[in-house]
Every structure is written in C-alpha cells, then in structure tokens.
C-alpha cells in the first residue's frame, strides 16, 4: 500500500513538472513576443520621428505634400497606437503567465516535498521491519543455542 502511494505521488510530481515546463514555455514565448512588439514600436516611433524631421527640414512644401504627409503621419500614429495596445495586452498576458508559472512551481515543490517525505517514511518503515526481523532471527538463534546446550 505504501509503495503504491509513493508511486502515485511520483506520477503526480512528474505531471506537475510537465505542467511547470509548459507554463515556463508559455511565459518565455509571450516574453519573446512582447520583446518583438516593443522593438516594432520602437522602430515605428523612430521611423515617425525621422520622417517628421525630414519633412520639417524641407524648405518649400505645397498643399498636396502637406496633405500626403499628414495622412501618412496619421497612419503611422494609428500603427503606433495599435502597437501600444498590443503591448499592453501582451504585458497583461505575461503577468498572467508569470502568475501561472509561480503557481505551478509552488504545486510542484509541494508535491515533491510530500513525495520525498513518503519515500523517507517508507524507508524508515522498511528499516524498522528489517531490524525487527533481524532481532527475531537473533532471538531465535539465541533460543536454539540455549536449548541445544
């Protein structure tokens, strides 16, 4: 019975480890996506700044150029806003993934601790049984030597 309980907990520890690994993979994936999105935002912002600097450095601008530039800047601003929203959502998802990872790690540690305790308890129990058997054997031999004398 004790052996099966140890085995069941061993399986639970393995399952918890798998869940922990998956949670870590999810966290890393979201972190990479967030970093990539942040780089895209930085590129968009830099591109916008460069374009506006270039536009402001032009000496003569006609109405059509101004209108085209304004439409382009509006599109870039929408892309920047969209990217910021995506980053906000990803940041929230990253926080949730981190919380899930912490929870899975705590569960894994708890199951691992219980599993180790069960293994120690089983080992102590087996040691006691072995000692009891050795004591009984020694007692029987003592009785046999006493009776044969």
Backbone bond lengths (Angstrom), bond angles and torsions (degrees), N, CA, C in turn:
res aa  C-N    CA-C-N  psi(-1)  N-CA   C-N-CA  omega(-1)  CA-C   N-CA-C  phi
1 X - - - 1.456 - - 1.518 110.86 -
2 X 1.355 116.19 -47.86 1.460 119.48 -179.84 1.518 111.04 -62.28
3 X 1.328 116.07 -37.71 1.461 120.54 -179.20 1.524 110.17 -63.01
4 X 1.322 116.85 -42.32 1.460 119.39 -179.42 1.529 110.98 -67.39
5 X 1.324 116.72 -34.14 1.462 119.83 177.60 1.529 110.48 -65.92
6 X 1.323 116.52 -41.04 1.464 120.67 176.89 1.523 109.84 -63.15
7 X 1.331 116.57 -43.35 1.473 120.92 179.61 1.525 111.35 -63.91
8 X 1.338 116.31 -40.90 1.471 119.67 178.65 1.514 110.25 -62.60
9 X 1.330 116.43 -42.52 1.454 119.07 179.08 1.526 111.26 -68.55
10 X 1.312 116.43 -32.44 1.464 119.78 176.35 1.526 109.75 -62.36
11 X 1.330 115.90 -42.21 1.467 120.07 177.41 1.525 110.86 -64.84
12 X 1.337 116.56 -40.58 1.466 120.05 178.22 1.525 111.35 -63.56
13 X 1.311 116.78 -38.79 1.470 120.87 178.09 1.525 109.67 -64.26
14 X 1.327 116.99 -42.24 1.470 120.56 178.43 1.525 111.02 -63.33
15 X 1.330 116.51 -44.22 1.464 120.24 178.16 1.534 110.89 -62.59
16 X 1.320 116.12 -42.02 1.462 120.34 178.43 1.531 110.45 -64.00
17 X 1.330 116.98 -36.67 1.474 120.87 177.25 1.528 110.35 -64.97
18 X 1.335 116.32 -41.30 1.473 120.17 177.47 1.524 110.94 -62.17
19 X 1.330 115.86 -43.91 1.466 119.90 177.93 1.524 110.79 -63.07
20 X 1.309 116.63 -40.54 1.470 121.47 178.14 1.522 110.20 -62.73
21 X 1.321 117.03 -43.96 1.468 120.82 178.58 1.523 111.48 -61.41
22 X 1.336 116.11 -43.28 1.469 120.33 178.96 1.529 110.73 -64.05
23 X 1.320 116.57 -41.89 1.466 120.36 179.18 1.531 110.26 -63.40
24 X 1.315 116.35 -38.67 1.466 120.04 178.82 1.535 110.40 -67.44
25 X 1.331 117.20 -41.82 1.465 120.66 177.42 1.523 110.74 -60.84
26 X 1.321 116.56 -42.84 1.461 121.09 178.97 1.525 110.03 -62.05
27 X 1.312 116.26 -45.71 1.468 120.92 179.64 1.532 110.51 -59.98
28 X 1.314 116.75 -46.73 1.470 120.81 -178.76 1.527 110.78 -63.95
29 X 1.327 116.81 -41.74 1.462 121.12 179.96 1.528 110.53 -62.25
30 X 1.321 116.51 -47.59 1.466 120.29 179.79 1.523 110.09 -63.92
31 X 1.324 117.27 -39.40 1.474 121.70 178.85 1.535 109.99 -61.01
32 X 1.327 116.77 -42.69 1.466 120.67 178.84 1.523 111.00 -65.76
33 X 1.335 116.42 -41.81 1.467 120.08 178.26 1.532 110.40 -63.93
34 X 1.317 116.49 -40.26 1.459 120.52 178.76 1.526 110.61 -64.28
35 X 1.314 116.85 -43.23 1.467 120.52 178.00 1.525 110.60 -61.45
36 X 1.321 115.97 -42.81 1.466 120.64 178.74 1.536 111.10 -63.02
37 X 1.323 116.17 -42.92 1.466 120.57 178.88 1.529 110.87 -64.58
38 X 1.316 116.04 -37.97 1.466 119.88 178.29 1.534 110.22 -65.60
39 X 1.326 116.02 -39.83 1.474 119.69 177.07 1.519 110.62 -63.45
40 X 1.330 116.70 -40.61 1.462 120.72 178.00 1.529 110.59 -62.97
41 X 1.326 116.28 -41.86 1.467 120.05 177.88 1.525 110.29 -62.32
42 X 1.310 116.60 -44.57 1.460 120.28 178.64 1.520 111.09 -60.64
43 X 1.332 116.65 -40.96 1.468 120.85 178.61 1.526 111.04 -64.26
44 X 1.328 115.75 -44.36 1.466 119.59 178.37 1.528 111.49 -61.44
45 X 1.303 115.96 -44.77 1.469 120.42 -179.45 1.525 110.62 -63.81
46 X 1.310 115.54 -43.27 1.472 120.03 178.81 1.531 110.57 -64.51
47 X 1.336 115.85 -42.79 1.461 120.74 179.00 1.531 110.54 -61.11
48 X 1.325 115.80 -43.28 1.461 120.77 179.13 1.528 110.53 -62.10
49 X 1.314 116.73 -45.86 1.467 121.02 -179.59 1.523 110.75 -62.72
50 X 1.326 116.83 -43.50 1.470 119.92 179.09 1.519 111.62 -63.56
51 X 1.333 116.13 -41.87 1.453 120.47 -179.52 1.537 110.55 -64.98
52 X 1.314 116.00 -43.62 1.468 118.95 179.85 1.527 111.29 -66.98
53 X 1.308 117.80 -37.89 1.470 121.38 177.63 1.524 109.46 -63.35
54 X 1.320 115.94 -44.30 1.463 120.69 179.06 1.524 110.29 -62.25
55 X 1.331 115.77 -42.36 1.471 119.70 179.86 1.529 111.20 -64.99
56 X 1.320 117.42 -42.59 1.465 121.04 -178.88 1.523 111.93 -68.54
57 X 1.299 118.32 -24.41 1.462 122.08 179.99 1.530 112.85 -81.13
58 X 1.336 115.99 -13.16 1.471 118.90 177.92 1.521 109.05 -71.40
59 X 1.323 114.77 137.38 1.478 120.60 -176.52 1.526 111.77 -75.88
60 X 1.297 116.43 -49.50 1.452 119.11 -177.22 1.523 109.65 -119.11
61 X 1.317 115.26 130.87 1.456 121.50 179.85 1.521 107.92 -131.23
62 X 1.324 115.86 127.20 1.464 117.70 177.09 1.527 109.78 -91.41
63 X 1.300 116.32 174.38 1.468 121.84 -175.35 1.529 111.90 -62.76
64 X 1.318 117.26 -38.19 1.468 121.01 -178.99 1.531 110.12 -66.13
65 X 1.331 116.03 -42.55 1.466 119.59 178.36 1.525 110.84 -64.20
66 X 1.322 115.72 -40.68 1.461 120.29 179.02 1.526 110.53 -63.11
67 X 1.321 115.69 -43.55 1.470 120.32 -179.56 1.543 110.27 -66.17
68 X 1.300 117.62 -42.76 1.463 121.97 179.33 1.521 110.36 -64.07
69 X 1.319 115.56 -43.93 1.465 119.98 179.73 1.526 110.55 -64.31
70 X 1.335 116.81 -41.25 1.459 120.47 179.69 1.531 110.85 -63.65
71 X 1.321 117.15 -41.24 1.467 120.93 178.68 1.535 110.02 -64.68
72 X 1.329 115.62 -40.96 1.459 119.83 179.17 1.527 110.92 -64.87
73 X 1.318 116.46 -44.63 1.467 121.07 179.41 1.530 110.24 -62.56
74 X 1.324 116.88 -38.51 1.466 120.26 176.78 1.526 111.42 -61.96
75 X 1.341 116.28 -42.24 1.466 120.12 178.10 1.524 110.99 -64.05
76 X 1.318 116.89 -42.21 1.459 120.23 179.30 1.526 109.82 -65.55
77 X 1.343 116.80 -40.42 1.469 120.20 177.96 1.530 111.00 -61.87
78 X 1.343 116.72 -40.30 1.472 119.87 177.41 1.527 110.30 -64.33
79 X 1.325 116.25 -40.69 1.472 119.79 178.80 1.529 110.35 -64.52
80 X 1.335 116.73 -40.26 1.469 120.79 178.31 1.527 110.10 -64.30
81 X 1.316 116.52 -44.74 1.464 120.56 178.78 1.531 110.76 -61.93
82 X 1.321 115.98 -43.71 1.465 120.33 178.00 1.532 110.75 -61.49
83 X 1.321 115.78 -41.72 1.469 120.25 179.50 1.528 110.72 -65.46
84 X 1.323 116.93 -39.96 1.472 120.47 177.55 1.528 110.84 -62.87
85 X 1.337 116.20 -41.14 1.465 120.12 177.83 1.537 110.88 -63.56
86 X 1.323 115.29 -41.93 1.461 119.43 178.48 1.528 110.21 -62.73
87 X 1.322 116.96 -41.72 1.463 120.97 179.10 1.523 110.57 -64.06
88 X 1.307 116.37 -39.59 1.464 120.49 178.40 1.536 110.43 -62.10
89 X 1.325 116.16 -45.23 1.470 119.93 178.48 1.525 110.95 -64.75
90 X 1.313 116.22 -41.59 1.466 119.35 -179.99 1.524 111.32 -67.37
91 X 1.310 117.11 -35.73 1.462 120.62 177.43 1.527 109.76 -62.92
92 X 1.313 115.49 -42.35 1.467 120.13 177.12 1.532 110.39 -63.51
93 X 1.330 116.47 -43.31 1.467 120.71 178.91 1.530 110.43 -64.32
94 X 1.325 116.38 -37.02 1.463 120.26 178.64 1.526 110.77 -65.47
95 X 1.324 116.63 -41.31 1.467 120.33 177.74 1.526 110.40 -61.60
96 X 1.335 116.86 -43.06 1.466 120.55 178.81 1.530 110.95 -65.22
97 X 1.319 116.64 -40.11 1.465 120.58 178.95 1.528 110.25 -65.40
98 X 1.320 116.16 -37.68 1.467 119.96 178.42 1.531 110.42 -66.35
99 X 1.326 116.15 -43.50 1.464 120.38 177.23 1.532 110.92 -61.10
100 X 1.327 116.06 -41.94 1.471 120.12 178.83 1.525 110.03 -63.67
101 X 1.324 116.49 -41.45 1.468 120.20 179.28 1.525 110.61 -62.93
102 X 1.325 116.80 -43.58 1.470 120.84 178.67 1.530 110.00 -61.03
103 X 1.320 116.13 -43.08 1.466 120.80 179.68 1.531 110.74 -63.73
104 X 1.319 116.76 -44.43 1.473 120.62 179.66 1.531 110.88 -65.66
105 X 1.323 116.35 -37.43 1.463 119.97 179.08 1.530 110.26 -65.66
106 X 1.333 116.40 -42.81 1.470 120.53 179.18 1.528 110.42 -63.53
107 X 1.321 116.50 -41.99 1.469 120.35 179.33 1.532 110.06 -64.08
108 X 1.318 115.64 -44.39 1.466 120.02 179.38 1.521 110.32 -60.61
109 X 1.326 117.15 -46.16 1.468 121.02 -179.36 1.526 110.96 -62.15
110 X 1.330 115.95 -41.69 1.464 119.54 -179.41 1.533 110.69 -64.31
111 X 1.328 116.81 -46.24 1.459 120.11 179.10 1.526 111.26 -64.52
112 X 1.309 116.04 -38.88 1.466 120.33 179.02 1.528 110.43 -63.60
113 X 1.331 116.57 -41.08 1.458 121.34 178.86 1.527 111.09 -63.37
114 X 1.323 116.04 -45.58 1.467 120.21 178.77 1.526 109.82 -63.41
115 X 1.319 116.88 -42.25 1.463 121.48 179.56 1.524 110.20 -60.36
116 X 1.314 117.85 -46.44 1.467 120.94 179.25 1.523 111.32 -62.95
117 X 1.325 116.28 -39.31 1.469 119.92 178.49 1.527 110.24 -64.44
118 X 1.312 116.26 -43.21 1.470 119.66 178.12 1.529 111.24 -61.92
119 X 1.324 116.37 -41.45 1.471 119.72 178.40 1.530 110.87 -64.09
120 X 1.333 116.99 -42.32 1.473 120.59 177.67 1.521 110.49 -62.91
121 X 1.327 115.52 -46.21 1.469 119.90 179.96 1.525 110.68 -60.57
122 X 1.327 116.23 -41.96 1.464 120.11 179.05 1.529 110.04 -64.41
123 X 1.322 116.43 -41.48 1.460 120.36 179.69 1.525 110.77 -63.75
124 X 1.333 116.46 -43.51 1.467 120.72 178.11 1.526 109.76 -62.21
125 X 1.324 116.65 -42.52 1.464 121.03 179.81 1.528 110.50 -62.37
126 X 1.317 116.38 -44.29 1.462 120.07 179.05 1.523 111.27 -65.74
127 X 1.336 116.50 -39.87 1.468 119.88 176.92 1.521 111.04 -61.23
128 X 1.329 116.64 -41.59 1.464 120.33 179.15 1.519 110.74 -65.47
129 X 1.338 115.95 -41.97 1.461 119.36 178.19 1.530 110.79 -62.47
130 X 1.310 116.26 -42.73 1.461 120.70 179.09 1.522 110.58 -63.39
131 X 1.330 115.89 -43.72 1.462 119.36 178.98 1.524 110.83 -63.44
132 X 1.334 115.81 -40.17 1.464 119.95 179.05 1.529 110.21 -62.88
133 X 1.334 116.08 -42.53 1.464 119.79 178.97 1.533 110.50 -64.66
134 X 1.324 116.99 -41.56 1.466 120.32 178.22 1.523 111.02 -64.27
135 X 1.337 116.39 -40.61 1.467 120.20 178.03 1.529 110.46 -63.39
136 X 1.333 116.44 -42.63 1.464 120.22 178.80 1.522 110.57 -64.47
137 X 1.326 117.28 -41.94 1.458 121.28 178.76 1.528 110.46 -63.03
138 X 1.330 116.22 -43.58 1.467 120.20 178.43 1.522 110.04 -64.21
139 X 1.317 116.36 -39.41 1.459 120.59 178.75 1.525 110.72 -64.83
140 X 1.322 116.90 -42.33 1.467 120.71 178.69 1.525 110.69 -63.89
141 X 1.315 115.93 -42.58 1.470 118.85 178.32 1.529 110.99 -64.08
142 X 1.317 115.65 -39.36 1.461 119.56 178.40 1.525 110.54 -62.09
143 X 1.354 114.59 -45.00 1.456 119.86 178.81 1.525 110.32 -62.89
144 X 1.332 117.02 -41.54 1.479 121.52 179.81 1.531 110.19 -64.43
145 X 1.334 117.36 -42.32 1.460 119.14 179.42 1.527 110.50 -68.54
146 X 1.288 118.38 -34.67 1.458 122.63 179.09 1.533 110.65 -69.23
147 X 1.315 115.57 -39.68 1.460 119.38 -178.83 1.526 111.91 -76.44
148 X 1.308 118.16 -26.83 1.469 119.92 179.08 1.525 111.15 -82.01
149 X 1.272 119.96 -12.28 1.463 122.12 -179.81 1.455 111.56 -82.85
